[in-house]
Amino acid sequence: MNFHDSEKIMGILKREGYLPTDEPKKADLIIFNTCSIRKKPEEKLFSSLGRLKSLKRQKPSLKIAVCGCIAQQKGEELFKRAPHIDYIFGPQNIGKLSSILSLERGVFIRENPEIQYEELPADRVDGIRASVTVMYGCNNFCSYCVVPYTRGREVSRPLDRIISEISELVDQGYKEIQLLGQNVNSYRDGELDFSDLLRKINNIQGIERIRFITSHPRDLTEKLIKTMAELEKVCEHIHLPIQSGSDRILSLMNRGYSYEEYKGKVELLRTLIPDIAITTDIIAGFPSETEEDHYCTIRALEEMQYDGIFAFKYSPRPGTKAAEMPEQIPEEIKSRRLSEILKLQDAITLRKNAGLIGTIQEVLIEGRAETGHSTGRTRTNKIVLFNKDIPPGSIVKARIIQARIHSLLAEPL
Ligand code: SF4
């Protein structure tokens, strides 16, 4: 979501006549698009801002802006910590960037209910896969998460605007569309829901693949799973964050489902879409998590057999309920639990990837990896490397010949 917000910022700046540069010394404007989902990105922001102090002294005309979730959350407070910042604006005010830049200095973090009507010109970095926002914000208030506070309540974009944006992207040659939303499954436009949106996009000529992120397990309906199974362009992959395998922790997290309910949805996905790859998010060491709760998560990993996970230590975020909960878990326990989770999952991922050796997969070529290999993704979102040079944008059938944890090696047929 942040990455695509940056593409929108680039699009607006391009329209205003700005050009990108990799050298801060040459810049007239430097914008930090920030994430506050964990503490680490915040620390990175302040050290980057610190490095710009002397540059700003040498070149007072340089403008520095902070946007994104940290800007939304901290607002005015950022000026106190880094007085050389000129502009602070939240994710809902990206559309106002041109008028913000016409002012000397300021904070722009008001909630903007008009956000769904803003058609912002994105300057997309990738030429093969295009991200398209279908909804903004979130209503779920998971107890550890800042998103409902920083990005506001859920607002779906009108369906006809999404369809016309995607039609333009197809004309520009994009092959894959990735629909974005904090909770895409709760998309609504009047009577139409996310399944209806997928069906309409599937009918657009020229699109090869449709993906979406992120799905909330509670809102993953039978109708949506059946639609995914039926539509040929919807890829066989879902990212379905479980966060914990313990019902007690899930309830403290305010996730709105039990482990058994989650498991039932995964079973239905695997019954109706047998080759589906499932990935997830895990938080290790949520407040009051016991060894027993932790082993519920370990058991969940063993039972779910995910294709991959994103696991992190719990990081208390100011303003959230979980940050105020008693029994915060010491760092060393969180680290140990996280490494147990990652170690187990690495073994599962490698075993699953090894099971693909000898199979034929459809791969959309995206470009070149740093190693020089041509690289692409299977429909199940696994990264595939080739020893041959294959033009980006091609869709090839390939035989998997080697498996690693994060990638597969293949030869084109
Ligand atoms: S559903 Fe996702 S974005 Fe919304 S509050 Fe929960 S974790 Fe945050």
Residues whose N, C-alpha, C, O or C-beta is under 5 A from the ligand:
A	BS01	SF4	C138 N140 F141 C142 C145 V147 Q182
